[in-house]
Amino acid sequence: MENSDLGFVSRFDTAQTVLAREKMVRTQISDRGIKDPNLLSAFLKIPRHIFLPEKIREHSYEDKAVPIGEEQTISQPYIVAYITDQLQVRSGDIILEIGTGSGYLAAILDLLGARLLSLEIVPELYERSLGVLEDWSPGFTKRNKILLGDALLLTQTKGKFSKFVSSACFPKTPGPGSFLFESLPEEGIAVLPVEWKEEVQLLLTLRKKQNRFEETNRLPVKFVPLLGRIDLV
């Protein structure tokens, strides 16, 4: 990406998108208590609008979730920042992501130095996000793997991941014996929405400790449901 004196102007930007993104980071993320300078820098650098279909890009920097087609959404900027902050991303982390969606969170995690295995079940979103990610950062797919399919693909692997994140709501919290739990190391972190009770979802932050998940944080949210065969829980 090309940088200006502002440090976050890319070839995808106009003066309007730069100002909108700076305001988004300041008012929606930093002013709400997220202060990690590396995280804030990543959100300033990535042109969020290119991850939305062109016809709705005017809503890219608004403080809300935006539909991106196929009955899916891109989460509001604060929620994406909250998830990233909860993951405590460090360079070299190997992160499993369920629900590539628009590709925006994948771009954030990549810029922070993580390496991803990201899974998307909707073919149209898979094709779109793959193209946008590679256009935004040539070589993205050499550093990371984006797969088309459902959770069954993952249960057939023996990969180990430092951390896990989901952009789709789980029907219950994974526990010992699940693929997700067994794929994380001791002190590994998982951030995922879970159906808590009827019409209530909580975004949970879980840390693996001594054969159990310790819940460290929760936030009321509204995510799309997890699709496909659910073999992770």
C-alpha positions in Angstrom: 0.0 0.0 0.0 1.1 3.5 -0.7 1.5 5.8 2.3 1.3 9.6 2.6 2.4 11.9 5.4 -0.8 10.9 7.2 0.4 7.3 7.3 -2.8 5.7 6.2 -3.7 6.9 2.6 -3.9 4.0 0.1 -4.4 3.9 -3.6 -8.0 3.1 -2.9 -8.6 6.3 -1.0 -10.1 9.7 -1.6 -9.9 12.7 0.7 -13.5 11.8 1.8 -12.7 8.2 2.7 -9.5 9.2 4.6 -11.5 11.7 6.7 -14.3 9.2 7.3 -11.9 6.5 8.4 -10.1 8.8 10.7 -13.3 9.9 12.3 -14.5 6.3 12.6 -11.3 5.3 14.4 -11.4 8.3 16.7 -15.1 8.4 17.6 -16.2 4.7 17.3 -13.1 2.9 18.5 -10.6 5.0 20.5 -13.3 7.0 22.3 -14.9 3.8 23.4 -11.9 2.7 25.2 -9.8 0.7 22.7 -6.3 2.2 22.9 -3.9 -0.4 21.5 -1.8 1.7 19.1 -1.0 -1.2 16.7 -4.7 -2.0 16.5 -5.7 1.7 15.9 -3.0 2.0 13.3 -4.4 -1.1 11.4 -7.9 0.3 11.4 -6.6 3.6 10.0 -4.6 2.0 7.3 -7.2 -0.4 5.9 -9.7 1.1 3.4 -12.9 -0.5 4.9 -15.0 0.7 2.0 -13.5 -1.7 -0.5 -14.8 -4.6 1.5 -18.4 -3.6 0.9 -20.3 -4.0 -2.4 -20.0 -0.7 -4.4 -23.7 0.1 -4.2 -23.6 0.4 -0.4 -20.1 1.8 0.1 -21.6 5.1 1.3 -22.3 3.3 4.6 -18.8 1.9 5.0 -17.7 4.1 8.0 -21.1 4.3 9.8 -21.5 3.1 13.3 -23.6 0.0 12.4 -23.5 -3.4 10.8 -24.1 -3.3 7.0 -25.7 -6.0 4.9 -23.2 -7.3 2.2 -25.6 -9.7 0.4 -26.3 -13.4 0.8 -28.1 -12.6 4.1 -24.7 -11.7 5.7 -23.3 -8.5 7.2 -20.1 -6.7 7.9 -20.0 -6.0 11.6 -19.9 -2.4 12.9 -16.4 -1.1 13.2 -16.4 -1.1 17.0 -17.3 -4.8 17.2 -14.5 -5.7 14.8 -12.1 -3.6 16.9 -13.4 -5.2 20.1 -12.9 -8.7 18.7 -9.4 -7.9 17.6 -8.6 -6.3 20.9 -9.9 -9.4 22.8 -7.8 -11.7 20.6 -4.7 -9.9 21.8 -3.1 -10.5 18.4 0.6 -10.9 18.2 2.8 -11.2 15.2 3.2 -14.9 14.3 -0.2 -15.9 15.8 -1.9 -18.7 13.8 -5.6 -17.8 13.8 -8.6 -19.9 12.8 -11.4 -17.7 11.5 -14.9 -19.0 10.9 -16.8 -16.8 8.4 -14.5 -14.8 6.2 -17.5 -12.7 5.2 -16.4 -9.4 3.6 -12.7 -10.2 4.4 -12.3 -7.0 6.6 -11.4 -8.8 9.8 -9.0 -11.1 7.9 -7.3 -7.9 6.5 -6.9 -6.5 10.0 -5.5 -9.7 11.4 -3.1 -10.0 8.5 -1.8 -6.4 8.9 -1.2 -7.2 12.6 1.1 -10.0 11.6 -1.1 -13.0 12.2 -1.4 -15.9 9.8 -4.9 -17.2 9.0 -6.9 -20.2 8.1 -10.3 -18.6 7.2 -13.4 -20.5 6.2 -16.4 -19.2 4.3 -19.4 -21.3 3.5 -21.1 -18.9 1.0 -19.5 -19.2 -2.5 -20.4 -15.7 -3.5 -18.8 -14.2 -0.4 -15.8 -16.5 -0.7 -15.1 -15.3 -4.3 -15.6 -11.6 -3.5 -13.5 -11.5 -0.3 -10.7 -13.5 -2.0 -10.5 -11.0 -4.8 -10.7 -8.0 -2.6 -8.0 -9.3 -0.1 -5.6 -10.1 -2.9 -6.2 -6.7 -4.6 -5.7 -4.9 -1.3 -2.5 -6.7 -0.5 -0.9 -8.8 -3.2 0.5 -12.0 -1.7 -2.3 -12.2 0.9 -3.2 -15.7 -0.2 0.4 -16.8 0.0 0.6 -15.8 3.6 -2.9 -17.0 4.5 -5.4 -19.7 3.5 -9.0 -18.9 2.6 -11.2 -22.0 2.2 -14.7 -22.5 0.8 -16.8 -24.9 2.8 -18.3 -25.6 6.2 -16.9 -26.7 9.5 -16.5 -30.3 8.4 -13.4 -29.2 6.5 -11.7 -28.2 9.7 -12.5 -31.4 11.6 -10.6 -33.3 8.9 -7.4 -31.3 9.6 -5.0 -31.7 12.5 -3.9 -28.1 12.6 -3.0 -26.3 15.8 -4.0 -22.7 16.2 -3.0 -20.0 18.7 -6.4 -18.3 18.6 -9.9 -18.7 17.2 -12.5 -16.2 16.1 -16.0 -16.6 14.6 -18.2 -14.1 12.8 -21.2 -16.5 13.1 -23.1 -17.4 16.2 -22.6 -20.8 17.7 -25.5 -22.7 19.1 -23.6 -23.4 22.3 -20.2 -22.9 23.9 -17.6 -25.4 22.7 -16.0 -27.4 25.5 -13.4 -30.1 26.1 -13.5 -32.8 23.4 -14.6 -30.4 20.7 -12.4 -29.8 17.6 -12.1 -26.1 18.6 -11.0 -26.8 22.1 -8.5 -29.5 21.2 -7.0 -27.3 18.4 -6.0 -24.5 20.9 -3.0 -24.6 23.1 -3.0 -23.9 26.8 -3.7 -20.2 27.2 -5.2 -20.1 23.7 -7.9 -17.5 23.1 -11.3 -17.9 21.4 -13.7 -15.1 20.7 -17.1 -16.1 19.4 -20.8 -15.3 19.6 -22.9 -17.9 21.4 -26.7 -18.2 21.6 -27.2 -17.7 25.3 -31.0 -18.0 25.4 -33.9 -17.3 23.1 -33.1 -14.2 20.9 -30.1 -13.4 23.1 -26.5 -13.7 21.9 -23.3 -13.0 23.8 -19.8 -12.4 22.3 -17.6 -14.5 24.6 -13.9 -14.3 25.2 -12.6 -17.7 26.3 -9.1 -18.7 27.4 -8.1 -22.4 27.5 -6.9 -23.3 31.0 -6.3 -26.8 32.5 -8.8 -28.7 30.4 -11.5 -26.1 30.4 -12.5 -22.7 28.9 -12.3 -19.8 31.3 -14.6 -17.0 30.3 -12.9 -13.6 30.6 -15.4 -11.3 28.9 -18.8 -11.1 27.4 -20.7 -8.5 25.3 -24.4 -8.6 24.0 -24.4 -8.8 20.2 -26.4 -9.9 17.2 -24.6 -12.1 14.6 -25.8 -14.3 11.8 -26.1 -18.0 12.7 -23.4 -20.5 12.1 -24.3 -22.4 8.9 -23.5 -25.9 7.7 -22.7 -29.1 9.7 -21.5 -27.9 13.1 -18.8 -30.3 14.1 -16.8 -27.8 16.1 -18.8 -28.1 19.3 
